[in-house]
Amino acid sequence: MIEKIILAIIPIFVAVDALGTLPIYISLTYNLSKKERNKILFQSLFTAFTIAVLFIFIGKLIFKIIGITIQDFMIAGGIILFLIAVMELIKQEKHIKDYKNDFGIVPLGTPLITGPAVLTMSLIVLDQYGFSPLLISIVFNIGFAGLIFYFSDYLIKILGKPGTNALSKITSLLLASIAVMMIRKGIILLIKNFYGKI
């Protein structure tokens, strides 16, 4: 059982990529108060966990009923990420207030923490190691992401406002690149599936 849990944790850890998401989290929250950051953090973790667990139980069924595929999810998530990245690159200070109550859900909760990679990997892990190891893996990895994000305050203090401003612009470009990658992979998978059915 312990071996199955460890084997389940590793691929989900890679899919969640908390360390890779950390700069994006910082760039979105660095000018918020501690209370607001904690609210966003809780919102993102709750969203990520809820989507991951719901997908384990009913994801396949819902996708099948309404005809959505993982590829569709990747493309839609990529488009949303790209739009947010563009907003971040051209935003003025007031724009962050327009959606600061929501970005814990999108893009942090999904598709950054629990996105297509996590959902796809969850299905694979579920088939290979079973429900309990997968659930423990999800709790561990989302909890680890929360821990990493919670202590981002220290990195913000080290960088200072000029440093976090610069990081914000760099990570917005990174976010846009991730969005393009998700769209590209979704389109490639759609094309492969289309030709595979011919």
C-alpha positions as CSV (number, residue, x, y, z in Angstrom):
1,M,0.0,0.0,0.0
2,I,2.8,2.4,0.9
3,E,4.6,1.6,-2.3
4,K,1.4,2.3,-4.3
5,I,1.0,5.7,-2.5
6,I,4.5,6.7,-3.3
7,L,4.1,5.7,-6.9
8,A,0.9,7.6,-7.1
9,I,2.4,10.8,-5.5
10,I,5.2,11.1,-8.0
11,P,3.3,11.6,-11.3
12,I,0.7,13.9,-9.7
13,F,3.5,15.9,-8.2
14,V,4.9,16.5,-11.6
15,A,1.5,17.3,-13.0
16,V,0.7,19.8,-10.3
17,D,4.1,21.5,-10.7
18,A,3.7,23.7,-7.6
19,L,7.2,25.2,-7.9
20,G,6.6,26.1,-11.6
21,T,3.3,27.8,-10.6
22,L,4.9,29.7,-7.7
23,P,6.2,32.7,-9.8
24,I,2.7,33.1,-11.3
25,Y,1.1,33.0,-7.9
26,I,3.5,35.7,-6.7
27,S,2.9,37.9,-9.7
28,L,-0.9,37.8,-9.2
29,T,-0.8,38.4,-5.4
30,Y,2.2,40.4,-4.5
31,N,0.3,43.7,-4.1
32,L,-2.5,42.2,-2.0
33,S,-2.7,42.2,1.8
34,K,-1.8,39.1,3.8
35,K,-5.5,38.5,4.5
36,E,-6.4,38.8,0.8
37,R,-3.5,36.4,-0.2
38,N,-4.7,33.9,2.3
39,K,-8.2,34.1,1.0
40,I,-7.0,33.6,-2.6
41,L,-4.8,30.7,-1.4
42,F,-7.7,28.9,0.3
43,Q,-9.9,29.6,-2.7
44,S,-7.4,28.1,-5.1
45,L,-6.6,25.0,-3.0
46,F,-10.3,24.4,-2.4
47,T,-11.1,24.7,-6.1
48,A,-8.2,22.5,-7.2
49,F,-9.1,19.8,-4.7
50,T,-12.8,19.9,-5.5
51,I,-12.3,19.6,-9.2
52,A,-9.7,16.8,-8.8
53,V,-12.0,14.7,-6.6
54,L,-15.1,15.4,-8.6
55,F,-13.3,14.4,-11.7
56,I,-12.3,11.1,-10.2
57,F,-16.0,10.2,-9.5
58,I,-17.9,11.8,-12.3
59,G,-15.5,13.4,-14.8
60,K,-15.5,10.7,-17.3
61,L,-19.3,10.4,-17.2
62,I,-19.9,14.2,-17.6
63,F,-17.3,14.5,-20.4
64,K,-19.0,11.6,-22.2
65,I,-22.5,12.9,-21.7
66,I,-21.8,16.4,-23.0
67,G,-19.2,15.4,-25.5
68,I,-16.2,17.2,-23.9
69,T,-12.7,15.7,-24.2
70,I,-9.5,16.4,-22.3
71,Q,-8.3,18.1,-25.5
72,D,-11.3,20.5,-25.4
73,F,-10.4,21.2,-21.8
74,M,-6.8,21.9,-22.7
75,I,-7.8,24.4,-25.4
76,A,-10.4,26.2,-23.3
77,G,-8.0,26.4,-20.4
78,G,-5.2,27.7,-22.6
79,I,-7.4,30.4,-24.1
80,I,-8.4,31.6,-20.6
81,L,-4.8,31.6,-19.4
82,F,-3.7,33.5,-22.5
83,L,-6.3,36.2,-21.9
84,I,-5.3,36.6,-18.3
85,A,-1.7,36.8,-19.2
86,V,-2.4,39.6,-21.7
87,M,-4.4,41.4,-19.1
88,E,-1.5,41.1,-16.7
89,L,1.0,42.5,-19.3
90,I,-1.0,45.6,-20.1
91,K,-2.9,46.1,-16.8
92,Q,-2.8,49.2,-14.7
93,E,-2.9,48.8,-10.9
94,K,-6.7,49.1,-10.7
95,H,-7.2,46.1,-13.0
96,I,-6.1,43.6,-10.3
97,K,-8.9,44.7,-8.1
98,D,-11.4,43.8,-10.8
99,Y,-10.8,40.1,-10.5
100,K,-8.8,39.6,-7.3
101,N,-11.8,37.8,-5.8
102,D,-11.9,35.3,-8.7
103,F,-8.4,34.4,-9.7
104,G,-8.1,31.9,-6.8
105,I,-10.6,29.9,-8.9
106,V,-9.3,30.7,-12.4
107,P,-6.5,30.5,-13.2
108,L,-4.9,29.4,-9.9
109,G,-7.3,26.6,-8.8
110,T,-7.8,25.6,-12.4
111,P,-6.1,25.1,-14.8
112,L,-2.8,25.9,-13.1
113,I,-3.0,23.6,-10.0
114,T,-5.6,21.2,-11.2
115,G,-5.5,21.3,-15.0
116,P,-5.6,18.9,-17.9
117,A,-2.3,17.3,-16.9
118,V,-3.6,16.5,-13.4
119,L,-6.9,15.2,-14.6
120,T,-5.4,13.0,-17.3
121,M,-2.8,11.7,-14.9
122,S,-5.4,11.0,-12.3
123,L,-7.2,8.7,-14.6
124,I,-4.0,6.8,-15.3
125,V,-3.1,6.6,-11.6
126,L,-6.6,5.5,-10.7
127,D,-6.4,2.6,-13.2
128,Q,-2.9,1.6,-12.0
129,Y,-2.9,2.0,-8.3
130,G,-6.5,2.4,-7.2
131,F,-8.7,5.1,-5.5
132,S,-7.1,5.4,-2.1
133,P,-3.5,6.0,-3.3
134,L,-4.8,8.5,-5.8
135,L,-6.8,10.4,-3.2
136,I,-3.8,10.5,-0.8
137,S,-1.6,11.7,-3.7
138,I,-4.0,14.5,-4.6
139,V,-4.3,15.7,-0.9
140,F,-0.5,15.5,-0.5
141,N,0.3,17.4,-3.7
142,I,-2.3,20.1,-3.4
143,G,-1.3,20.5,0.3
144,F,2.3,20.8,-0.7
145,A,1.4,23.5,-3.3
146,G,-0.5,25.4,-0.6
147,L,2.6,25.3,1.7
148,I,4.8,26.6,-1.1
149,F,2.4,29.4,-1.9
150,Y,1.9,30.3,1.8
151,F,5.6,30.9,2.3
152,S,5.9,33.0,-0.9
153,D,5.8,36.1,1.4
154,Y,9.4,35.6,2.2
155,L,10.3,35.6,-1.5
156,I,8.3,38.8,-2.0
157,K,10.2,40.5,0.8
158,I,13.5,39.5,-0.6
159,L,12.6,40.7,-4.1
160,G,11.0,44.0,-3.0
161,K,8.4,45.9,-5.1
162,P,10.7,46.5,-8.1
163,G,11.7,42.9,-8.2
164,T,8.2,41.6,-7.9
165,N,7.0,44.0,-10.6
166,A,9.7,42.7,-12.9
167,L,8.8,39.1,-12.0
168,S,5.2,39.8,-12.7
169,K,5.9,40.8,-16.3
170,I,8.3,37.9,-16.8
171,T,5.8,35.4,-15.4
172,S,3.0,36.9,-17.5
173,L,5.0,36.0,-20.6
174,L,5.5,32.6,-19.1
175,L,1.8,32.2,-18.4
176,A,1.1,33.2,-22.0
177,S,3.6,30.6,-23.2
178,I,2.0,27.9,-21.0
179,A,-1.4,28.9,-22.5
180,V,-0.1,28.6,-26.1
181,M,1.5,25.2,-25.2
182,M,-1.9,23.9,-23.8
183,I,-3.7,25.1,-26.9
184,R,-1.1,23.6,-29.2
185,K,-1.1,20.2,-27.4
186,G,-4.9,20.2,-27.4
187,I,-5.1,20.8,-31.1
188,I,-2.4,18.2,-31.9
189,L,-4.3,15.6,-29.8
190,L,-7.6,16.5,-31.5
191,I,-5.9,16.1,-35.0
192,K,-4.4,12.7,-33.9
193,N,-7.7,11.5,-32.6
194,F,-9.5,12.7,-35.8
195,Y,-7.1,10.8,-38.1
196,G,-7.1,7.8,-35.8
197,K,-10.8,7.4,-36.4
198,I,-10.5,7.6,-40.2
